[in-house]
Amino acid sequence: MVLLVIVICVVGIEDVAGRPVRGAVVTPHRVVTHVAARPHIVPRSVWARGGGEANTAARTPPPPHYDDKVIAVFVHHTDSPNDYACSDAPRIIRYLAAGQTGARNWDDIGYNFLVDRCGTIYEGRAGGVGRPVTGAHTLGFNHRTAGIAALGTFTAGSPVPRAMTDAIAALAAWKLGLAHVDPRGTVRLTSSNSLSRYRSGTTAALPALAAHGDAYMTTCPGAALDALLPAIRERAARIQGRT
């Protein structure tokens, strides 16, 4: 969705000789901001409260932390089976949350969003999908970013469903559009952890729509999904109304 803001300036208009003209008729100037519609996002209550395996942290997460805005998104895969029924996605997300808050002792699921193979988008980490919630998805680069996890394993040769990549593009277009960021562009982020690809305190130039492996020593989100990121960036930009 393209938002057109009409700006009318009535002071400082000049004639062809450079002299101010009072009472001049002003042609409206169109300022285009590239924002996108928010896609449908299933709330975390759908997965966090169902089933016995949902742990206490998922049901009653701690108070979230926030940044000022989100200027980049990192794409992940969950390294879980691909042949699930989409109706089973909430249960899979509960298991992922239980592993991260249990074995890893995190306070909540690390990803801000999760996308299943049918293109359904789920809210992940608590705090509000429209707000810049600080996640726990990319070591050293959790600030001013959002993590989008594709449910499945997308190593080389694995098929990546079109519905999934379309949903990732729509989600990234909306989330980055809130800060007027072009998904095809580059942003500057400062590392907070030397175990990432960049020493703590280093400012790195990274894709606005990045792979997990761009910031951390990992093959995530898998070679098959990684190869599709250029096309996902282009689709996200088109959704924002960019050419």
C-alpha positions in Angstrom: 0.0 0.0 0.0 1.4 3.4 -1.0 0.6 6.3 1.3 0.4 9.6 -0.5 0.9 12.7 1.7 0.0 16.0 0.0 2.3 18.8 1.1 1.2 22.4 0.2 3.8 25.1 0.7 2.4 28.7 0.7 5.5 30.5 1.8 8.7 31.0 -0.2 7.2 30.5 -3.7 9.3 32.2 -6.4 8.6 33.5 -9.9 10.7 32.8 -12.9 12.9 35.8 -11.9 13.5 34.4 -8.5 11.2 36.9 -6.7 8.7 35.8 -4.0 5.1 35.6 -5.3 2.4 36.2 -2.8 -0.8 34.4 -3.1 0.6 32.0 -5.8 -1.4 29.0 -6.7 0.6 26.0 -5.5 0.7 22.7 -7.2 0.5 19.9 -4.6 3.7 18.0 -4.1 3.3 14.3 -3.6 5.5 12.7 -1.0 5.5 8.9 -1.4 6.2 6.8 1.6 6.6 3.1 1.0 4.5 1.3 3.5 2.7 -2.1 3.1 -0.4 -3.5 4.6 -0.1 -5.7 7.6 -0.6 -9.4 6.6 -2.8 -11.6 8.8 -0.8 -12.8 11.8 -2.1 -15.6 14.1 -1.7 -14.5 17.7 0.6 -16.5 20.0 -2.4 -17.5 22.2 -3.3 -20.0 19.4 -0.1 -22.0 20.1 1.0 -21.0 23.6 -2.1 -22.1 25.5 -2.8 -25.4 23.7 -1.6 -28.8 24.6 0.2 -30.1 27.6 3.7 -29.5 26.2 3.2 -25.7 26.3 5.5 -24.6 29.1 4.8 -21.8 31.7 7.1 -19.3 29.9 5.1 -19.6 26.7 1.8 -19.2 28.5 2.9 -16.3 30.7 6.0 -14.7 29.2 8.1 -12.1 31.1 7.8 -8.4 30.2 9.2 -7.8 26.7 12.0 -5.4 25.8 11.7 -2.9 23.0 14.0 -1.1 20.6 13.1 2.2 18.9 12.3 0.6 15.5 13.0 -2.4 13.3 15.3 -1.7 10.4 16.2 -5.3 9.4 14.7 -8.7 9.4 16.7 -12.0 9.6 15.3 -15.1 8.0 15.8 -18.5 9.7 14.6 -22.1 9.4 13.7 -24.1 12.4 15.6 -27.3 11.4 12.5 -29.4 11.9 10.7 -31.8 9.6 9.0 -30.5 6.4 6.2 -33.0 6.0 3.9 -31.7 8.7 0.2 -30.9 8.3 -0.2 -27.1 8.5 -2.9 -27.7 11.1 -0.1 -29.1 13.3 2.0 -25.9 13.1 0.8 -24.6 16.6 2.0 -27.8 18.2 5.4 -27.6 16.4 5.8 -24.0 17.6 5.0 -25.1 21.2 7.8 -27.7 21.0 10.2 -25.1 19.6 9.3 -22.7 22.4 9.7 -25.4 25.0 13.2 -26.2 23.8 14.3 -22.6 23.7 12.9 -21.7 27.1 13.8 -25.1 28.6 17.1 -26.5 27.3 18.4 -23.1 26.3 17.0 -21.3 29.3 15.7 -18.3 27.3 12.9 -16.2 28.7 10.6 -16.7 25.7 10.7 -18.1 22.1 13.4 -16.2 20.3 11.8 -15.6 16.9 9.4 -12.7 16.5 7.4 -14.5 13.8 7.1 -18.0 12.4 5.8 -19.0 9.0 4.5 -22.5 8.0 4.6 -24.2 4.6 1.0 -23.1 3.9 2.0 -19.4 4.3 0.3 -18.9 7.7 2.2 -16.3 9.8 2.3 -16.8 13.6 3.3 -14.3 16.3 6.3 -15.6 18.1 8.0 -13.6 20.9 5.5 -11.7 23.1 5.3 -8.0 23.1 3.0 -7.0 20.2 3.5 -7.7 16.5 3.4 -4.0 15.5 6.0 -3.0 18.1 9.9 -3.3 17.8 10.2 -6.2 20.2 13.8 -7.2 20.9 14.1 -10.9 20.0 16.6 -13.6 20.7 17.1 -14.9 17.1 20.5 -13.7 15.8 23.4 -13.5 18.3 24.8 -10.0 18.3 22.1 -8.5 16.2 18.8 -8.8 18.1 18.5 -5.1 18.5 16.5 -3.1 15.9 15.8 -6.4 14.0 13.0 -9.0 13.8 13.5 -12.7 13.3 11.3 -14.6 10.9 11.5 -18.4 11.1 10.4 -20.7 8.4 9.0 -23.9 9.8 11.1 -26.7 8.3 14.6 -27.6 7.1 15.7 -26.0 3.8 19.1 -27.3 3.0 20.3 -27.6 -0.6 17.8 -29.4 -2.8 14.8 -29.0 -0.4 11.7 -27.5 -2.0 10.6 -24.3 -0.4 6.8 -23.7 -0.8 5.8 -20.6 -2.7 3.2 -19.8 -0.1 5.9 -19.7 2.5 8.2 -17.3 0.6 5.2 -15.1 -0.4 4.3 -14.8 3.3 7.9 -14.0 4.3 7.9 -11.2 1.7 4.6 -9.8 2.8 5.7 -9.8 6.5 9.1 -8.3 5.7 7.5 -5.6 3.5 5.1 -4.6 6.3 7.6 -4.7 9.1 10.4 -2.9 7.3 7.9 -0.4 5.8 7.1 0.8 9.3 10.6 2.3 9.4 10.5 3.2 5.6 13.2 0.7 4.9 13.7 -0.8 1.3 13.9 -4.6 1.6 16.5 -4.6 -1.1 18.7 -2.2 0.7 21.6 -2.3 3.2 21.4 -1.1 6.8 24.0 -0.5 9.4 23.8 -2.5 12.7 26.1 -2.7 15.6 27.2 -6.1 16.9 26.6 -6.7 20.6 28.4 -10.0 20.8 31.9 -11.1 19.5 30.6 -14.6 18.9 28.8 -13.3 15.9 30.6 -12.6 12.6 31.5 -9.2 13.9 33.4 -8.2 17.0 31.2 -6.5 19.7 30.9 -2.8 19.0 31.6 -3.2 15.3 29.1 -1.5 12.9 28.3 -3.9 10.1 26.6 -3.2 6.7 24.0 -6.0 6.3 21.1 -6.6 4.0 17.8 -5.2 5.3 16.3 -8.6 4.6 19.1 -10.9 5.7 19.9 -14.5 6.2 20.8 -15.7 9.7 24.1 -16.6 8.2 24.9 -13.1 7.2 25.4 -12.2 10.9 26.3 -15.5 12.5 28.5 -18.5 11.6 25.7 -20.8 10.5 24.2 -22.2 7.3 20.7 -21.1 8.5 18.2 -20.6 6.8 19.5 -23.4 4.6 21.0 -23.2 1.1 17.6 -23.6 -0.6 15.9 -20.8 1.2 19.0 -18.6 1.2 19.0 -18.8 -2.6 15.5 -17.4 -2.8 16.2 -14.3 -0.6 17.0 -12.1 -3.6 13.6 -12.9 -5.1 11.9 -12.4 -1.7 13.5 -9.0 -1.4 12.2 -8.0 -4.8 8.7 -9.2 -4.0 8.8 -7.4 -0.7 9.9 -4.2 -2.4 7.0 -4.5 -4.9 4.5 -5.0 -2.1 5.8 -1.7 -0.6 5.0 -0.1 -4.0 8.7 0.4 -5.0 9.9 0.0 -8.6 
